[in-house]
Amino acid sequence: MALTTAVSGAPRPVSARHFARLKLRITGNSFRGRPWRVALFAVGALIGLCYAAAGFLLGALPGLTGSADAALLVAAGGGALVAVAWTLLPLVFFGVDESIDPSRFALLPLSRRTLVTGLLTAALIGVPAAATLIATAGLALSAGALGGVGAGIVEALGVLLGLVFCVAVSRAVTSAFATLLRSRRTRDLAAVLLAVAAALIGPLQIVVNRATTDTDWRRLLPAAEIAGWTPFGAPYTAGFEVASGDYLAALLKIVITAAAIALLMWWWASTLESAMLGTTSAGPAAKQVRAGAPVDQLFPGVLRWARRDPQGAVLAREVRYWWRDARRRANLITFAVAALFVSAMVNFGSVIWAEQPASELHASTLSFTLSMIFVGTLGAVTLANQFGFDGTAYAADVVAGVPGRVQIAGRAGAFSIYVLPLVVLIAVLVGVLVGEPGWIPLGLGTLLATLGCGLAINSLLSVLGAYALPETSNPFALNTGAGMARGLLSTLAILATVVVAAPMLIGTLLAGDLWLWLALPIGLLYGLGAARLGSVVAGDVLDRRMPELLQTITPRR
């Protein structure tokens, strides 16, 4: 090594180019010997290309038709919507691609600036970034048509800065929440922040829906101008300021975007170091474990009733994992926010969307039952990749020879301990808010039946469709191509659960008022039976696929 250094001279400094080449090399290697991953990547790229083409046309048409007001609305509103999507969607659904895990650079002599710049460059390589760039490039054509070449060039610069801003805000936010969710002392704060961020989707949809019912689009111009001065809309409206002759405003918007990117990079760097080191607040010292039977000490207080057998051991372990693992806590928080939002949209849609007074709300048992089915489905879909949470740790179950039925039943039971209280709360809360407390048994029965069906469906899918998760402290991280796999698996699980839970909806339609009281006992029995049958079927499949499942969920370095 010393001879090589003496001959070749001092090694060249690491730059963003090396991170880009590393990302491409890792992505290419991840496709070798995995045709299903290549197929998922191709499907994702095709879908992204379709959305990108639609966005390009939407952004270019206002300028090509000579409508300056419509161009400003599309640039400010559409650009801000894209930036908000980059901010929230990784938290609540898709996750972020962590092909280059930051924690693997912890022992290398890289400066913070080099590391963050390189990771940002690597994050710009992928289908989401390419689709975003193509979709927003239509704005440059629109600005050029309205204001000439100069406006088009400025807008092209704004589009590039907007893409960098989107990626930076996505990585900074997910890294910050990863740090929060690793600490159990701050999980409540993280839950509140996630709920507030996800709740912004609802008001945005309400504003768009009510705006589309009014033919006078110019009423939205003040809101578009305000959005254009925020970091979310500033880069996408700079070129249109040049087209209107306001060069100072264009310069200020470019400066605002650049300053926002610099601030996000600083924020990302500050949270990235703790993510690399895996450090969180130590909190109070661990209390001394009492002397006694070691087996009893492994069971939390909430499981004092559980039997001390293999299934009880799996149950106790999974209860602790769901409480301590940042990835699992992130999924529970996502379910809580999504369940409340779906319930509100289905039952109070007339008040939210049609500007109907709350006093004139007329709920129906059909919409109430549908909302409960959706909530139960969203809760169970969290288990669609439950073995992926374990990763290489699942080898312990394989070596110990834990029966598949025991594993499935214990995992489903542990998950239900956290989900059932929230399910009951939602049924009671929605029943009271719609002014029909007599519907609470209907809601509880529908939720229990749907949750049981969802546990059965997702337990089987978790054995057959599992995928590996990266070994990182970021709970939102995904391997290359796993975002598409996660989306397809979740969609399949939701559709199958809704179909299996359809008898509860049929009962609501055909049994009338009698179903308000029959739904609870029938739903409870139906849910328990479905969950039991699912544990038997999925457990038998798991017994035959344990080695293959372990290989599938083991991350490749």
N, C-alpha and C positions, 0 to 999 in steps of 0.2 A: 504494500500500500504506500509506504514511504517512497519507494522507487517510482511508482506511478505518479505520485504527486510531484516529485522532483522533475520528472520528464515533462509532464503535461502542464505543470504550473499550478497555481492556486485554483481550486474549484470555483466554477462560476456560481454567483449567488442565485438562490432560489427565487423564481418570479412566478407571476400568475400563469405564464405559459406552461410551466411544469405541472401545475394543478389541473389545467385544462387537458393536457396529455394524459395525466393519471386518471382523470374522470373518464375519458374516452377508452383508455385501456381497460379499466375495471368494468365499464359497461359492456365492452366487447367480450371480455372473458365471462361475464355473467350469462351470456347467451349460448356459450359452448355447451353442447350436450343437453340443452333444454329447449326443445322446439316449442313447448307450450309457452315459454316466456317470450320467444320470438314472435309467436302468434299474438299474444296479448299486447306486445309492444306495437306490432303492426296495426292492430285494431285501434289502440289508443292514438297512434299517429294519424290514422285515417279520420277518426272522430275529431281530433284536434284540428286537422286540416279543414274539415267541413265547417266547424265553428269559426275558424280563422277566415275562411273565404266569405262567410256570411257577415262577419264583423268588418271585413275590408270594404265590402259593398255598402254596408250601412254607414260607414264613416266617409266614404267617398261621394255618395249620391248627393248630399246637401250642397256641397261645393260645386259639383258638376251641373246641378240644376240652378245655381246662382242664388240660393237661399242662405243668406248670411246668418239669419236668426236660427234657422234649423241647424246649421253647421255648428254654431256655438252650443246649442242644446245637446247635440250628439257628442261633441268633443268634451264638454264639461260633465254631462251626466254619464255618458258611456265610459269616459276615462276614469271617473271617480268610481263607477261600479266595478270596473276591472280591478282597480287598486284595492277596493274593499273585499272583492272576492279573493284576491291573493292574500289578504290579511286573515280572513275568517275561515275559508274553506279548508286550509291545512289543519286548523284546530278542530273542526267539527266533522270532517269526513275523510279527505284524501290523505292527509299527512304530508310530510316532506321527504324528498329523496335524499337519503344519507349514504350514498355510495362511498363518499369520502368522509368517513367518520372523524370528527374533530378530535375525539379522545385519543386517536392513534398518533397524533402529532405532539402529544403532551411531553414526550421525552426528547424531542428534536429541538435543536437550537434555532428556532424560528421566532422572529419578532412578531408581536401582536399585529402590526400593520401588514406584514407579509402574509400571515396566516389568514386574516380576515379578507384581504384582497384576493388571495388565491381561492378561498372557499366561495367567495362571491362569484368569481369567474367560473368556477366549476358549476355553480348553481344556475348560471346563465345557459348552460349546455343541456338541452333536453326538450322534450315535446311541449311542455307548458310554456316555456319561455319563447320558443319558436312560434307557437300558435298565437301568443299574445302580441309578438312583434308584427306578425303578418296582419292580424286583425286591426291593430291600431295604425298600421302603415297607410291605411286608406285616408286617415286624417291629413297626412302630408299631401296627398293628391288633392284633397278637398281644399286645403289652405292655398295650395299652388294655383288652383283654378280661380280662387277668389282674389288673391293678392299678388300673383306672379311668382317668379322663381324664388325671390328672397323669402317670401312667406312660406313657401314649400320647404326651403332649406331649414328655416328656423323650426318649423313644425316637425321636420324629420329629426332634428336635434332633440326636440321635446319628446318625441316618441321614444328615442333611445334612452333618454334620461328617465322617462316614465317606466320603461321596462326595468332599469336598474333600481328605481325606487320600489317597484312592486316586489322584486326579488329580495331587496334589502329589508323591507318591512315584514315580509313573510318570514324570513330567517330570524330577524330580531325578535319578533313576537313569539314564535315557537320556541326559540332558545330561552326567552324570559320565562315563559310558562313552564318549560321543562324544569328550570331551576326551582320555580315555585312549587310544582307538583312533587318534586323529590322530597321536599320537607313536609312532614305531616303537620307541623305546627302552622304552616301557611296554606294548607289545603282549603280552608274555608275562604280565605282571601282569593285564592285562585278560582274557586267555584263562583264567587260573586263576580269577579272580573270576566270570566268566561260567559256567565249569564248575561251580563250587560253587553258584551260584544256581540253575542249571538242575537240578543234582543233588538239590536240595530237593524237586523234584516227585516223584521216585521214592519216598523215604521217606514222603512224605505219602500217596501212593497205597497204599503197603503198610499204613500205619496204618489207613486207611479200609477197605481190603479185609478185613483181619483183624478189624476191629471189627464189620463187617457179618456175619461168620460166627458171632458170639456174640450170643445173644438178649438178654443182660443189658446194655442200653444204659447203665445207671447206672455201669458201670465207666469210662465215658468222661467222667463228670462232673468228676473232678479235672483232666483235661487241658483240658476246656472252661473251667473256672474259671481255669486258668493262662493260656490263650489270651485270656480276657476281660480280663486285666490288661495285655496288650500293646497297643501302638497299633493293631495289625491287628484286634483283636476288641473293644477297649474301647468304641468308639462304639456298637457294635451291641448291647452288653449293659447299657448304662447304664439304659435304661428298665425292664429286668427287675429291676435292683437296687431301683428305686423300688417295683416291684410286690411285692417281698419285704420291703419296709419298711426297707431299708438305704440311707437317703438320703445318708449320707456317702460310701459306696462309689460311688454314682451320680455325685456331684459330683467325686470323685477321677478317675473314668474320663473325664469330660468334660474335666477339666484335663489329663490325660495326652494325650488326643487333640489338644487345642488346642496343647499344648507340642510335640507331635510335628510338627504342621503348621507351626508357627513355625520349628522346626529344619530341616525339609525346605525351606521357602521360603528360609531363609538359605543352605542348601547349594546349592539351585538357583541362587540369585543369584550365588554365588561361582563356579560353573562356567559360568554364562550369559555373564559378561563375556568369558571366554576364547573361548567359542563365537562371540560377536559379532565379536571382533577376529580370530579365527582364529589365535590364538597358541598355540604349544606350546614345549616345551623345544627350544632351538636345537641343543643337542648340540655335538659337536666340529665344528670348521670342516671344510668339504668339502675333500677332498684334491685336489691338482692333477691334472688329466687329462693323461695322458702324450701326447706328440706321436705322431702316427701317422695312419693312415687314419681319417677321421671315421666311416665306416660301421662299422668294427670296434669303435669305442668305444661304439656304441649297443647292442651285444650284451653281456648279462651273462656272467659267467664260466661259468655253467651251460649257456650256449648257444653255446659255442665251436664245437660241431659243426654248428650250424645253417647252412643255405645263405644266402648274401647275395643274396636275391631278395625280391620283394614278400611272399611268404608268410613268409619268415624275418623280415622287418621287422615284420609284424603280430605274429608270435610273440614277438619280443623286446619290443615295446611292451606287449603284454598281460601278459607275465611281470612287467614292472616295475609295471604298474598293479595287478595282484593283490597285489603286495608292499607298495605304497605307499598305495593308496586305502583310506580307512577303511571305506567301505561294503563293499568286497569282502572286506576282512579280517574284518569282522563276520559276513559270510555264511560264510566258511571256519570261523570259530570255532563258529558255530551248527551247521554240519554235523558238526564233530568231536564236539561234545557229544551231538547227537542220534544219531549213528551208534553211539557207545558205549552210550548208553542203550537204543536199540532192540535192539542185539545182546544186551545183558544180559537184557532183558525176555523176548525170544523163547526164548533158550537156557537161561536159568536161572529161568524162570517158576515151575516147580514148587517150587523152593527159596524163592523170594521170596514167592510168593502163598499157597502151601499149607503153609508151615512145615515142609516136608520137609527132613531133614538133607542137607547137601551131599554126604555120603558115599553117599547113595542116589540121586544125580542120574543119570538115564538119558536122555542126549540121543539124538536121532534125526537121520538125514540129512535128513529132511523139514524139521524145524524149523531145522536148520543152514542149509539152502539158502534157506528163506524169509527168515531173518535177513540173509543176504548179499544177497538181492534187494532187501530194504528199504533196506539201507545204500547199495547202488549207486544206487537210485532217489533217495534223499535227496541224494546227492552231485551227481547230474546236475541236479536241479531248481533248483540255484543259478543255472544259466544261463538260466532261463526268461525273464528280463528283462535279458539281458546288454547289450543296446544301450541300455537305460535308464540304465546306469551312465555312459555316455559323455555323454549330453545333447547340448548344442550342439556339443561337440567332434567328434561324428560327422560334422559337415559337412566336415571335412578329408578323410575317406575318400570322401565323395560327390564333392567337387571333384577329388580325385586320380584318381577312377575306378577304385578298387581293385576287382577282380572279386569277386563275391559268394562264390564257392567259396573263394577265397583268404582272405577275411575269416573265414568260418565255420571253415575248417580251422585257421587260425592261432589263433583264439580258443579253440577246443576243445583244441588242443595245449597252449596256455599254462595253461589250467585243469587239464589232466591232469597237468602237471608238479607241481602242488601236491597234487592229490588222490590220485594213484596211490601214493605212499609211505604215506599213511594207510590206503588200502584194503588194501595188502599187510600192514601192521601189524595191522589188525583181523582179517583172515583167519587169520594166524598166531596171534595172541593168543587168539582165540575157540577155535580148534582145539586149542590146548594146554590151555586152561582146562576144556573139556568132556572132557578126557582122551582125545581122539581125534586125535593129530597126523597120522594118515593121511588125515584129512579136509581137510587144508590145501590140497592141489591142487583139491579140489572147491570149497572156498571161494573160492580165487583165480580159478578159471575162471568161477564164477557171478558174482563181483563184476566181472570184466572184461567179461563179456558184458552184464550189466545196465548198467554204466557206459557202454559203447558205445551200447547202445540208448537210454539216457537222453540222451546227447549228441545223438543224431540227433533224437529227439522234441523236446527242449528248444531245439535250434537252430532248428527250424522254427517252434515256438511263439514264440520270441523275435523272429522276423520278423513273424509275423502278429498276435501279441497283446501287443506292447510297450506300455508306458505310461511317462509322464514321471515323473521323480523330482525333488523340489524341490532348488533350488540352495542347499544349506545344508551346514554342516560337521557336522551331526548325522547319523551313518550310519544311524540308525533312523527318520529322518523320512520321511513319505509325504504326498502331496497328498490333498486331500479326495476320498474315494471310492476311492482307490488301495488301501486295505486290503482291500476286497472284491474288487477286481480281482486283487490279488496272491493272495488265498486261492483264488479260482476257477481262476486260471491254474496255481497249484501243484497243486491237486487234479486238474485235467485232465492235467497232465504226469505225475503219479504214476501215475494209472490207466492211461494209455497206455503208459508204460514197463513197468509190471508185465505188461500184456498182451503186449507185444512180447518181453519176456524170459521168457515162460512156457515156451518149449521147454527151458530149463535145469531147470525144476521137473519137467517131464514126463520128462526124462532121468533125474532122480533117482528118480522113482517106478517107471519101467519097466526101466531098465538094470541096477539092482542094484549089486553091488560093482564091476562093470566100469566104471561111470560115475565112480567115485572117481578113476580115472586118465584117462579120456577127457574129463572135464569141463574140464580145464585147456587142452589144445590146441583142443578144439572151442569152448570159451568165448572163448579169445583170438581165434580166427578169426572167430567170430560177432560179437564186439564190434567188431573192426576193420572188418569188412564193413558192419555197421550204421552205424558212425560215418562211414565213407567214403560210403555211400549217403546218409546224412543231410546231409553237407556238400554233396553234389551237388544234391540236391533243394532244400535250404534256400538254397543259394547261387544257384541259378537263380531262385527266388522273390525273393530279395533284390535281384538285378539289376533286376527289374521294379518293385520297391517302394522303392527308395532314397529318392526325394524324399518319398514318403508316410511312410516310417519316420522320417525326420528331423523332419518336422512333428509326428509323434505323440510323439516323445521330447523335443521342445523344451518346456521349462517355460513356461507362460503366466504373465506377471507380473500 
